[in-house]
Amino acid sequence: MACAVVVLFTLFILSATVKILREYERAVVFTLGRFQEVKGPGLVLLLPFIQEMVRVDLRIQVIEIPSQDVISHDNVSMKVDAVLYFNVVDPERAIIKVQHFMPATNMLAQTTLRAVLGQHELDEMLSERKKLSVDVQSILDSQTEAWGIKVSNVEIRTVELTENMVRAIAKQAEAERDRRAKIIHAEAEFQASQTLVNAARILSSVPAAMQLRYLQTLTEIGAEQNSTIVFPMPIDIMKPFLEILDKAGKPATANGVLHGAAANGFPLTT
């Protein structure tokens, strides 16, 4: 029995004296309750019953911020949740300056998230989520610096709205699309009318171009199998033929009309 007691006591002393820390761990050592130093990683030797240590993990910690009730600057109620990434950069301050730094950081993140989002309107929360995440991260990082904690990132995951607000946003988006469609249609009508005005100016400045356009229209109509179409003949097209008749010494009007007038006794003058 005595040997067994000695062996157990020896094992207890060894377990209290010899500590092995992993690469990502540090030991905050206290001697008689007073801070002495930060040790690790590797083998750490302690004086039993005199010294004690607290392990600190230096890896990045991930905390899910639970859904928070937020009222935006334009009085819209919603639920917002986020993810917080941080790590301990100063083990001494993380143990001495704050009690249980992980829940303390979590609670601070919740209050900061509500405070920052409450200063912005709903449209900003939906369209500038990355900017708001950066604002929350910078505020948290400045407040946790005294605790030896570095907040590396904050990601706003979900912005949950009420059903009434979702329907209102859908109606607003539909009205915006209708407005853009009407504007695009009006701009197209304006461009088409402007093009027609420019074409009319060009055709009016060159009479030959108007005649060519007239003949082209006749050709297009003749190519279609339609009913009989009465198409007026512009006097501008007939004018060259009338001038040729005047030069040849013939009357400018139709022969049938002139002979009919002469037969009825009306005098003809040139």
BAFI-3210 file (N, C-alpha, C; in Angstrom, 3 decimals, decimal comma, padded with zeros to 6 digits):
// residues 270
n [1|2|3|4|5|6|7|8|9|10|11|12|13|14|15|16|17|18|19|20|21|22|23|24|25|26|27|28|29|30|31|32|33|34|35|36|37|38|39|40|41|42|43|44|45|46|47|48|49|50|51|52|53|54|55|56|57|58|59|60|61|62|63|64|65|66|67|68|69|70|71|72|73|74|75|76|77|78|79|80|81|82|83|84|85|86|87|88|89|90|91|92|93|94|95|96|97|98|99|100|101|102|103|104|105|106|107|108|109|110|111|112|113|114|115|116|117|118|119|120|121|122|123|124|125|126|127|128|129|130|131|132|133|134|135|136|137|138|139|140|141|142|143|144|145|146|147|148|149|150|151|152|153|154|155|156|157|158|159|160|161|162|163|164|165|166|167|168|169|170|171|172|173|174|175|176|177|178|179|180|181|182|183|184|185|186|187|188|189|190|191|192|193|194|195|196|197|198|199|200|201|202|203|204|205|206|207|208|209|210|211|212|213|214|215|216|217|218|219|220|221|222|223|224|225|226|227|228|229|230|231|232|233|234|235|236|237|238|239|240|241|242|243|244|245|246|247|248|249|250|251|252|253|254|255|256|257|258|259|260|261|262|263|264|265|266|267|268|269|270]
n.u [000,813|001,913|003,816|002,147|000,832|002,965|003,664|001,345|001,333|003,688|003,059|001,060|002,460|004,160|002,298|001,344|003,581|004,901|004,048|002,757|002,577|000,809|001,611|-000,053|-000,807|-000,553|000,829|-000,287|001,350|001,053|002,435|001,978|-000,446|000,168|000,867|003,394|004,785|004,447|004,417|005,550|005,244|005,542|007,509|006,659|007,594|006,451|006,286|005,077|002,073|002,745|002,958|000,710|-001,057|-002,761|-004,247|-004,171|-005,691|-004,451|-005,495|-007,721|-010,920|-014,316|-017,421|-020,873|-023,096|-026,123|-029,512|-030,577|-032,879|-033,505|-034,056|-034,273|-032,984|-035,069|-037,246|-037,903|-038,563|-036,574|-034,726|-031,431|-028,523|-025,107|-021,603|-018,696|-015,201|-012,261|-009,158|-006,788|-004,250|-002,667|-001,994|-001,687|-003,187|-005,684|-006,387|-006,076|-007,284|-009,989|-012,812|-013,382|-013,055|-014,217|-017,195|-017,554|-016,667|-018,545|-021,009|-020,448|-020,236|-022,885|-024,317|-022,971|-023,541|-026,332|-026,358|-024,891|-026,273|-028,736|-028,373|-028,603|-030,504|-033,023|-032,535|-029,786|-028,833|-029,504|-028,192|-025,578|-024,156|-021,601|-020,088|-021,257|-020,574|-017,819|-017,749|-018,823|-016,843|-014,545|-015,261|-015,623|-013,033|-011,528|-012,590|-012,046|-009,343|-008,028|-008,343|-006,561|-007,347|-007,917|-010,112|-010,802|-012,666|-016,094|-019,098|-022,141|-024,833|-027,668|-030,515|-033,518|-036,787|-040,158|-043,234|-045,001|-043,277|-041,623|-043,416|-043,967|-041,462|-041,210|-043,287|-042,310|-039,964|-041,109|-042,533|-040,371|-039,121|-041,129|-041,094|-038,521|-038,840|-040,747|-039,314|-037,216|-038,719|-039,769|-037,389|-036,569|-038,655|-038,176|-035,603|-036,227|-038,047|-036,364|-034,542|-036,234|-036,849|-034,333|-033,941|-036,044|-035,214|-032,920|-034,020|-035,721|-033,933|-032,681|-034,225|-034,117|-033,483|-035,861|-037,553|-036,360|-036,810|-039,569|-040,026|-038,843|-040,572|-042,884|-041,947|-041,646|-044,304|-045,449|-044,286|-045,640|-048,489|-051,212|-054,426|-055,825|-054,158|-054,484|-052,296|-051,083|-049,624|-046,869|-046,400|-043,820|-042,462|-043,592|-042,864|-040,325|-041,059|-043,096|-041,623|-040,084|-042,076|-042,898|-040,626|-040,625|-042,664|-045,274|-048,534|-048,933|-050,868|-053,125|-053,895|-056,466|-058,107|-057,526|-058,364|-061,004|-061,813|-061,303|-063,112|-065,503|-065,548|-063,997|-061,389|-057,959|-054,909|-051,469]
n.v [-001,206|001,188|001,570|001,863|004,222|005,992|005,851|006,851|009,442|010,396|010,363|012,265|014,549|014,768|015,211|017,679|019,157|018,845|020,008|019,868|021,756|022,454|023,632|025,806|026,730|028,577|029,182|030,835|031,711|031,649|032,594|031,858|033,129|035,490|037,059|035,686|034,906|034,257|031,154|028,568|027,335|023,708|021,963|022,629|023,485|023,429|024,654|022,580|023,139|025,753|027,174|027,775|027,338|028,743|027,617|028,939|029,274|030,094|030,026|031,008|031,799|030,895|032,313|032,105|034,625|034,942|035,306|038,634|041,087|043,865|047,312|049,390|052,583|053,794|052,777|049,992|046,717|043,841|040,728|039,871|037,978|036,938|036,099|035,762|036,232|035,772|036,037|035,304|037,494|038,425|036,627|037,178|039,548|038,627|036,803|038,135|040,702|040,368|038,441|035,240|035,448|034,641|034,360|037,031|038,469|037,574|038,602|041,322|041,575|041,133|043,352|045,442|044,877|045,339|048,060|049,301|048,567|049,710|052,364|052,700|052,705|050,519|049,950|050,356|048,289|046,078|046,449|047,286|045,405|044,372|046,636|047,406|045,195|045,549|047,910|047,050|045,197|046,817|048,431|046,505|045,458|047,619|047,864|045,430|045,350|046,045|043,751|042,016|040,775|040,105|041,035|039,668|039,437|040,058|038,739|039,468|037,442|036,834|038,765|039,016|039,689|040,796|039,338|041,220|043,346|042,161|041,814|044,489|045,408|043,873|044,955|047,542|047,053|046,057|048,307|049,993|048,645|048,925|051,692|052,088|050,697|052,278|054,640|053,800|053,106|055,622|057,012|055,532|056,155|058,881|058,890|057,584|059,406|061,616|060,621|060,330|063,015|064,002|062,484|063,487|066,141|065,774|064,594|066,643|068,625|067,678|067,233|065,153|062,920|062,589|061,808|059,398|057,928|057,848|056,317|053,927|053,183|052,686|050,458|048,595|048,316|047,301|044,811|043,302|041,178|042,556|044,233|046,530|049,604|052,997|055,419|058,585|060,812|062,745|066,168|066,982|064,904|064,751|067,157|067,276|065,944|067,600|069,886|068,969|068,605|071,264|072,383|071,068|072,324|071,555|071,513|071,859|070,465|067,634|066,008|065,220|066,855|069,412|069,272|068,763|071,174|072,952|072,046|072,754|075,424|077,101|079,416|078,841|079,772|080,588]
n.w [000,000|000,771|-001,236|-003,427|-002,790|-002,851|-005,544|-006,786|-005,702|-006,796|-009,536|-009,530|-008,790|-010,986|-013,059|-012,313|-012,546|-015,063|-018,194|-021,467|-024,309|-027,298|-030,654|-031,238|-028,780|-025,708|-022,449|-019,673|-016,914|-013,448|-010,316|-007,100|-007,345|-008,664|-011,785|-013,841|-016,303|-019,876|-021,329|-023,611|-027,029|-026,407|-023,966|-020,651|-017,426|-014,137|-010,754|-008,387|-006,512|-006,148|-008,501|-011,196|-014,294|-017,200|-020,052|-023,327|-026,396|-029,522|-032,039|-034,752|-033,730|-034,220|-033,986|-033,857|-034,166|-032,638|-033,964|-034,131|-033,020|-034,863|-035,415|-038,057|-039,283|-040,653|-039,366|-039,705|-038,884|-038,295|-038,460|-037,800|-038,328|-037,763|-038,343|-036,450|-036,494|-034,744|-032,890|-030,279|-029,512|-027,504|-024,927|-022,166|-021,530|-022,407|-020,470|-018,039|-018,230|-018,824|-017,888|-018,953|-022,007|-024,446|-024,264|-023,514|-025,737|-027,584|-026,566|-026,739|-029,479|-030,286|-029,202|-030,507|-033,183|-033,297|-032,651|-034,732|-037,128|-036,580|-037,175|-039,860|-042,945|-044,411|-047,143|-047,355|-045,731|-047,271|-049,703|-049,160|-047,610|-047,203|-046,573|-044,154|-042,601|-042,449|-040,960|-038,475|-037,787|-037,500|-035,292|-033,267|-033,182|-032,244|-029,682|-028,424|-028,366|-026,028|-024,616|-025,650|-027,996|-031,395|-033,806|-036,765|-038,834|-039,714|-040,702|-042,039|-042,235|-042,702|-043,430|-042,247|-043,132|-042,396|-043,676|-044,780|-045,313|-047,210|-049,340|-049,865|-050,732|-053,041|-054,615|-054,895|-056,366|-058,722|-059,626|-060,101|-062,231|-064,195|-064,489|-065,578|-067,988|-069,317|-069,593|-071,272|-073,535|-074,234|-074,825|-077,059|-078,862|-079,133|-080,341|-082,744|-083,912|-084,164|-086,030|-088,240|-088,692|-089,450|-091,789|-093,353|-093,702|-095,258|-097,601|-098,442|-099,119|-101,382|-104,262|-106,176|-104,639|-103,228|-105,316|-106,066|-103,769|-103,862|-106,176|-105,332|-103,297|-104,816|-106,194|-104,127|-103,340|-105,642|-105,726|-103,891|-103,580|-103,713|-103,510|-105,959|-105,958|-105,566|-106,246|-105,653|-108,066|-107,760|-108,626|-108,961|-110,103|-112,612|-113,714|-115,199|-117,593|-118,573|-119,090|-121,216|-123,154|-123,491|-124,630|-127,044|-128,368|-127,936|-126,472|-122,866|-121,650|-121,542|-124,727|-125,326|-123,757|-124,758|-127,488|-127,089|-125,960|-128,035|-129,935|-128,846|-129,226|-127,804|-127,684|-128,324|-126,970|-127,182]
ca.u [000,000|002,787|004,392|001,095|000,601|004,116|003,563|000,266|001,769|004,696|002,354|000,344|003,453|004,611|001,234|001,247|004,845|005,241|002,959|003,154|001,686|000,882|002,162|-001,012|-001,197|000,359|000,517|-000,162|001,806|000,887|003,173|001,269|-001,538|000,637|001,329|004,840|005,181|003,730|005,323|005,100|004,777|006,513|007,539|006,578|007,767|005,848|006,520|003,791|001,442|003,191|002,632|-000,364|-001,098|-004,022|-004,002|-004,830|-005,640|-004,173|-006,122|-008,894|-012,160|-015,517|-018,605|-022,103|-023,911|-027,519|-030,376|-030,840|-033,966|-032,939|-034,947|-033,445|-033,167|-036,379|-038,265|-038,257|-038,137|-035,978|-033,836|-030,118|-027,507|-023,775|-020,527|-017,560|-013,901|-011,289|-008,133|-006,058|-002,898|-001,934|-002,593|-001,687|-004,346|-006,909|-006,720|-006,088|-008,127|-011,407|-013,188|-013,979|-013,045|-015,067|-018,565|-017,532|-016,593|-019,818|-022,007|-020,091|-020,572|-024,337|-024,722|-022,396|-024,292|-027,604|-026,124|-024,435|-027,341|-029,820|-028,068|-028,723|-031,817|-033,165|-031,886|-028,342|-028,563|-029,651|-027,284|-024,209|-023,915|-020,162|-019,618|-021,719|-019,755|-016,519|-017,950|-018,956|-015,537|-013,610|-015,672|-015,302|-011,579|-011,022|-013,026|-011,430|-007,882|-007,561|-008,406|-005,589|-008,085|-007,955|-011,280|-010,336|-013,740|-017,482|-019,914|-023,589|-025,319|-029,079|-031,388|-034,851|-037,840|-041,519|-043,889|-045,533|-042,183|-041,175|-044,367|-043,779|-040,232|-041,489|-044,060|-041,419|-039,087|-041,913|-042,777|-039,113|-038,922|-042,074|-040,605|-037,389|-039,341|-041,373|-038,252|-036,528|-039,622|-039,821|-036,123|-036,582|-039,541|-037,490|-034,545|-036,837|-038,572|-035,225|-034,015|-037,173|-036,669|-033,086|-034,170|-036,897|-034,395|-032,042|-034,836|-036,243|-032,838|-032,311|-035,468|-033,893|-033,547|-037,277|-038,104|-035,864|-037,529|-040,930|-039,984|-038,549|-041,822|-043,737|-041,413|-041,970|-045,740|-045,733|-043,804|-046,601|-049,721|-052,310|-055,481|-055,455|-053,808|-054,435|-051,157|-050,990|-048,373|-046,433|-046,132|-042,365|-041,991|-044,090|-042,324|-039,363|-041,751|-043,786|-040,633|-039,714|-043,176|-042,873|-039,525|-040,986|-043,725|-046,571|-049,188|-048,552|-051,946|-053,428|-054,465|-057,913|-058,721|-057,393|-059,223|-062,389|-062,062|-061,361|-064,343|-066,619|-065,521|-063,165|-060,123|-056,708|-053,829|-050,159]
ca.v [000,000|002,355|001,760|002,374|005,629|006,751|005,933|007,787|010,792|010,792|010,686|013,536|015,625|014,915|015,826|019,084|019,832|018,771|020,316|019,907|022,640|022,349|024,802|026,912|027,002|029,284|029,008|032,018|031,123|032,454|032,120|032,285|034,013|036,656|036,721|035,598|034,980|033,425|030,113|027,662|025,931|022,697|021,486|023,688|022,936|024,259|024,265|022,110|023,847|027,149|027,760|027,215|027,949|028,750|027,412|029,878|028,842|031,239|029,864|031,838|031,253|031,234|032,420|032,466|035,601|034,555|036,274|039,813|041,971|045,169|048,307|050,246|054,025|054,129|052,087|048,694|045,641|042,704|039,863|039,812|037,153|037,143|035,201|036,530|035,553|036,497|035,202|035,930|037,916|038,684|035,729|037,774|040,424|037,858|036,101|039,021|041,881|040,051|037,108|034,429|036,370|034,208|034,889|038,489|038,927|037,258|039,571|042,627|041,538|041,259|044,742|046,285|044,624|046,056|049,506|049,770|048,417|050,632|053,693|052,692|052,382|049,160|049,817|050,229|046,951|045,077|046,679|047,546|044,505|044,249|047,846|047,344|044,193|046,172|048,860|046,285|044,599|047,842|048,837|045,407|045,325|048,688|047,656|044,221|045,454|046,055|042,378|041,185|039,997|040,697|040,649|039,679|039,540|039,901|038,510|039,482|036,337|036,865|039,862|038,426|040,686|040,293|039,061|042,474|044,123|041,479|042,149|045,900|045,530|043,307|045,940|048,646|046,612|045,968|049,673|050,514|048,044|049,570|053,041|051,996|050,281|053,440|055,578|053,244|053,227|057,029|057,337|054,925|056,961|060,142|058,641|057,283|060,650|062,437|060,053|060,685|064,437|064,141|061,951|064,431|067,289|065,381|064,392|067,927|069,421|067,101|066,718|063,874|061,862|062,348|061,058|058,018|057,274|057,620|055,167|052,732|052,805|052,054|049,117|047,713|048,022|046,439|043,444|042,589|040,778|043,211|044,760|047,723|050,732|054,293|056,130|059,904|061,107|064,106|067,038|067,114|063,861|065,060|068,416|067,123|065,585|068,794|070,779|068,418|068,899|072,698|072,643|070,510|073,136|070,951|072,043|071,217|069,667|066,424|066,289|065,034|068,014|070,563|069,095|068,930|072,590|073,607|071,628|073,446|076,825|077,886|079,728|078,383|080,763|080,073]
ca.w [000,000|000,840|-002,577|-004,308|-002,446|-003,347|-007,016|-007,116|-005,357|-007,797|-010,781|-009,339|-008,816|-012,380|-013,866|-011,933|-012,846|-016,479|-019,121|-022,869|-025,049|-028,752|-031,335|-031,229|-027,407|-024,822|-021,036|-018,831|-015,656|-012,223|-009,149|-005,890|-007,739|-009,412|-013,134|-013,971|-017,698|-020,856|-021,797|-024,649|-026,937|-026,034|-022,584|-019,632|-016,088|-013,102|-009,364|-007,853|-005,398|-006,123|-009,791|-011,987|-015,621|-017,946|-021,480|-024,239|-027,799|-030,395|-033,353|-035,023|-033,197|-034,992|-033,126|-034,541|-033,435|-032,850|-034,628|-033,321|-033,445|-035,209|-036,004|-038,894|-039,117|-041,195|-038,550|-040,269|-037,988|-038,997|-037,685|-038,441|-037,677|-038,329|-037,922|-035,954|-036,532|-033,932|-032,261|-029,178|-029,882|-026,267|-023,923|-020,826|-021,375|-022,607|-019,231|-016,870|-018,399|-018,983|-017,424|-020,021|-023,139|-025,558|-024,130|-023,471|-027,123|-028,220|-026,124|-027,302|-030,907|-030,429|-028,974|-031,563|-034,411|-033,216|-032,641|-036,050|-038,115|-036,269|-037,699|-041,315|-043,477|-044,929|-048,452|-047,130|-045,203|-048,319|-050,830|-048,718|-046,484|-046,977|-045,892|-042,766|-041,918|-042,151|-039,851|-037,232|-037,484|-037,012|-033,946|-032,352|-033,057|-031,380|-028,306|-027,868|-028,381|-024,639|-024,104|-026,355|-028,994|-032,723|-034,607|-038,149|-039,824|-039,321|-041,888|-041,843|-043,062|-043,088|-043,027|-042,380|-043,033|-042,255|-044,956|-045,319|-045,869|-048,431|-050,402|-050,207|-051,521|-054,361|-055,363|-055,227|-057,451|-059,943|-060,084|-060,642|-063,559|-065,111|-064,774|-066,508|-069,300|-069,951|-069,979|-072,438|-074,681|-074,624|-075,481|-078,388|-079,694|-079,426|-081,312|-084,033|-084,482|-084,556|-087,269|-089,312|-088,989|-090,208|-093,133|-094,090|-094,094|-096,375|-098,805|-098,908|-099,686|-102,685|-104,879|-106,855|-103,641|-102,964|-106,449|-105,984|-102,668|-104,338|-107,086|-104,536|-102,621|-105,829|-106,481|-103,001|-103,345|-106,790|-105,499|-103,059|-104,246|-103,025|-104,367|-106,721|-105,098|-106,234|-105,673|-106,309|-108,769|-107,426|-109,782|-109,138|-111,025|-113,965|-114,211|-116,311|-118,833|-119,051|-119,703|-122,536|-124,073|-123,800|-125,559|-128,360|-128,956|-127,727|-125,274|-121,631|-121,096|-122,321|-126,049|-125,306|-123,124|-125,653|-128,657|-126,632|-125,747|-129,347|-130,608|-128,198|-129,590|-126,926|-128,372|-127,716|-127,124|-126,800]
c.u [000,850|003,392|003,367|000,830|001,732|004,033|002,487|000,658|002,789|004,042|001,613|001,298|003,931|003,562|001,061|002,482|005,115|003,987|003,514|002,107|001,900|001,358|001,243|-001,448|-000,113|-000,121|000,759|000,106|001,647|001,677|002,543|000,213|-001,136|001,152|002,853|005,276|004,255|004,734|004,683|005,426|005,909|006,374|007,556|006,657|007,238|006,253|005,188|003,381|001,854|002,786|001,446|-000,407|-002,501|-003,679|-004,812|-004,613|-005,481|-004,825|-007,329|-010,144|-013,331|-016,715|-019,794|-022,895|-025,378|-028,347|-030,769|-032,009|-033,418|-034,038|-034,078|-033,762|-034,510|-037,492|-038,795|-037,692|-037,626|-035,161|-032,541|-029,220|-026,185|-022,821|-019,311|-016,308|-012,906|-010,261|-007,415|-004,650|-002,047|-002,556|-002,661|-002,933|-005,662|-007,338|-006,902|-007,126|-009,615|-011,657|-013,925|-014,148|-013,958|-016,513|-018,609|-017,480|-017,899|-020,891|-021,720|-020,430|-022,064|-024,785|-024,193|-023,150|-025,620|-027,395|-025,748|-025,565|-028,500|-029,590|-028,252|-030,145|-031,811|-032,443|-030,377|-027,995|-028,612|-028,608|-025,829|-023,860|-022,427|-019,619|-020,042|-020,926|-018,394|-016,646|-018,053|-017,603|-014,562|-013,967|-015,335|-013,799|-011,007|-011,412|-012,372|-009,903|-007,325|-007,592|-007,370|-006,221|-008,126|-009,169|-010,897|-011,452|-015,095|-018,306|-021,384|-024,198|-026,725|-029,736|-032,809|-035,911|-039,184|-042,149|-044,446|-044,441|-041,646|-042,107|-044,211|-042,537|-040,446|-042,291|-043,188|-040,495|-039,850|-042,209|-041,522|-038,845|-039,874|-041,604|-039,450|-037,849|-039,982|-040,328|-037,522|-037,398|-039,697|-038,533|-036,044|-037,473|-038,876|-036,396|-035,112|-037,375|-037,451|-034,615|-034,911|-037,043|-035,408|-033,245|-035,020|-036,115|-033,509|-032,841|-035,375|-035,156|-032,411|-033,576|-035,281|-033,943|-034,986|-037,914|-037,648|-036,567|-038,958|-040,981|-039,695|-039,784|-042,775|-043,277|-041,755|-043,443|-046,088|-045,284|-044,776|-047,877|-050,907|-053,399|-054,967|-055,250|-053,744|-053,366|-051,024|-049,613|-047,950|-046,101|-044,646|-041,834|-042,407|-043,452|-041,284|-040,037|-042,496|-042,815|-040,202|-040,792|-043,199|-041,781|-039,844|-042,105|-045,093|-047,205|-048,870|-049,639|-052,243|-054,143|-055,973|-058,624|-058,687|-058,330|-060,669|-062,739|-062,178|-062,652|-065,542|-066,560|-064,698|-061,855|-058,929|-055,648|-052,543|-049,400]
c.v [001,262|002,650|002,342|003,844|006,488|006,927|006,918|009,230|011,310|011,175|012,017|014,722|015,868|015,600|017,306|019,874|019,923|019,000|020,378|020,729|022,453|023,669|026,019|027,276|027,784|029,089|030,324|031,506|032,138|031,792|032,726|033,348|035,236|036,220|036,728|035,781|034,120|032,430|029,304|028,201|024,980|022,292|022,664|023,008|023,930|023,745|023,837|022,859|025,313|027,871|027,028|027,949|027,858|028,619|028,428|029,398|030,078|031,111|030,793|031,113|031,758|031,194|032,826|033,427|035,257|035,674|037,399|040,604|043,379|046,038|049,303|051,722|054,489|053,271|050,813|047,617|044,460|041,886|039,676|038,893|037,294|036,087|036,058|035,666|036,393|035,500|036,007|036,252|038,213|037,815|036,348|038,638|039,660|037,134|037,077|040,136|041,577|038,637|036,379|035,271|035,933|034,655|036,411|039,070|038,684|038,279|040,965|042,682|041,711|042,709|045,672|046,111|045,382|047,570|050,025|049,685|049,367|052,035|053,795|052,318|051,001|048,980|049,660|048,837|045,891|045,230|046,854|046,682|044,374|045,453|047,830|046,314|044,764|047,164|048,137|045,703|045,622|048,293|047,751|045,301|046,397|048,464|046,438|044,275|045,437|044,670|041,464|040,320|040,789|040,151|040,787|039,873|039,375|039,783|038,508|038,449|036,565|038,117|039,393|039,490|040,017|040,097|040,335|043,317|043,489|041,810|043,612|046,109|044,977|044,289|047,123|048,273|046,529|047,364|050,294|049,944|048,673|050,976|053,016|051,602|051,457|054,450|055,089|053,373|054,676|057,460|056,754|055,715|058,285|059,948|058,342|058,547|061,572|061,939|060,389|062,153|064,660|063,627|062,889|065,651|066,954|065,233|065,710|068,792|068,926|066,535|065,374|062,710|061,536|061,525|059,602|057,256|056,942|056,390|053,874|052,242|052,141|050,636|048,147|047,349|047,089|045,010|042,636|042,309|041,319|043,591|045,998|048,899|051,984|055,129|057,476|060,117|062,528|064,899|067,206|066,068|064,164|066,297|068,230|066,773|066,779|069,763|070,285|068,727|070,374|073,031|072,133|071,293|072,548|071,553|071,219|070,370|068,500|066,783|066,193|066,230|069,212|070,444|069,263|070,383|073,333|073,264|072,343|074,936|077,689|078,196|079,244|079,408|080,113|081,179]
c.w [000,000|-000,524|-003,530|-004,042|-002,968|-004,857|-007,424|-006,826|-006,375|-009,114|-010,669|-009,416|-010,251|-013,241|-013,543|-012,302|-014,336|-017,320|-020,537|-023,635|-026,554|-029,361|-031,233|-029,809|-026,677|-023,385|-020,306|-017,409|-014,522|-011,095|-007,904|-006,216|-008,524|-010,769|-013,184|-015,412|-018,548|-021,419|-022,921|-026,037|-026,550|-024,580|-021,618|-018,265|-015,061|-011,724|-008,757|-006,596|-005,301|-007,407|-010,415|-013,328|-016,191|-019,424|-022,295|-025,660|-028,683|-031,769|-033,503|-034,534|-034,028|-034,052|-033,986|-033,663|-033,668|-033,451|-033,675|-033,911|-033,626|-035,806|-036,762|-038,648|-039,659|-040,578|-039,221|-039,349|-038,800|-038,002|-038,475|-037,644|-038,424|-037,797|-037,580|-035,974|-035,730|-033,402|-031,188|-029,652|-028,656|-025,170|-022,532|-020,615|-021,541|-021,339|-018,071|-017,021|-018,456|-018,485|-018,543|-021,293|-024,290|-025,382|-024,067|-024,885|-027,851|-027,839|-026,682|-028,787|-031,127|-030,254|-030,052|-032,869|-034,401|-033,310|-034,027|-037,077|-037,838|-036,779|-039,202|-041,719|-044,106|-046,248|-048,305|-046,605|-046,292|-049,415|-050,408|-047,509|-046,166|-046,222|-044,424|-041,973|-041,541|-041,002|-038,509|-036,821|-036,907|-035,581|-032,929|-032,123|-032,137|-029,916|-027,659|-027,871|-026,962|-024,015|-024,754|-027,421|-030,291|-033,475|-036,075|-039,157|-039,145|-040,591|-041,495|-042,791|-043,582|-042,545|-043,307|-042,122|-042,810|-043,629|-045,581|-045,961|-047,152|-049,589|-050,832|-051,065|-052,920|-055,214|-055,776|-056,382|-058,778|-060,497|-060,685|-062,031|-064,583|-065,486|-065,771|-067,897|-070,033|-070,394|-071,222|-073,681|-075,168|-075,324|-076,879|-079,341|-080,085|-080,477|-082,695|-084,694|-084,934|-085,862|-088,444|-089,704|-089,810|-091,633|-093,970|-094,538|-095,279|-097,657|-099,340|-099,524|-101,061|-103,323|-105,566|-105,875|-103,287|-104,072|-106,423|-104,870|-103,073|-105,251|-106,330|-103,803|-103,587|-106,142|-105,365|-102,989|-104,494|-106,586|-104,656|-103,838|-103,455|-104,011|-105,094|-105,781|-105,949|-105,538|-106,369|-106,923|-108,449|-108,679|-110,018|-110,093|-112,462|-114,551|-115,309|-117,636|-119,421|-119,696|-121,067|-123,567|-124,454|-124,791|-126,962|-129,033|-128,803|-126,481|-124,040|-121,039|-121,998|-123,613|-126,045|-124,733|-124,049|-126,845|-128,279|-126,438|-127,053|-130,063|-130,052|-128,459|-128,683|-127,647|-127,597|-127,967|-126,656|-126,106]
res [m|a|c|a|v|v|v|l|f|t|l|f|i|l|s|a|t|v|k|i|l|r|e|y|e|r|a|v|v|f|t|l|g|r|f|q|e|v|k|g|p|g|l|v|l|l|l|p|f|i|q|e|m|v|r|v|d|l|r|i|q|v|i|e|i|p|s|q|d|v|i|s|h|d|n|v|s|m|k|v|d|a|v|l|y|f|n|v|v|d|p|e|r|a|i|i|k|v|q|h|f|m|p|a|t|n|m|l|a|q|t|t|l|r|a|v|l|g|q|h|e|l|d|e|m|l|s|e|r|k|k|l|s|v|d|v|q|s|i|l|d|s|q|t|e|a|w|g|i|k|v|s|n|v|e|i|r|t|v|e|l|t|e|n|m|v|r|a|i|a|k|q|a|e|a|e|r|d|r|r|a|k|i|i|h|a|e|a|e|f|q|a|s|q|t|l|v|n|a|a|r|i|l|s|s|v|p|a|a|m|q|l|r|y|l|q|t|l|t|e|i|g|a|e|q|n|s|t|i|v|f|p|m|p|i|d|i|m|k|p|f|l|e|i|l|d|k|a|g|k|p|a|t|a|n|g|v|l|h|g|a|a|a|n|g|f|p|l|t|t]
***
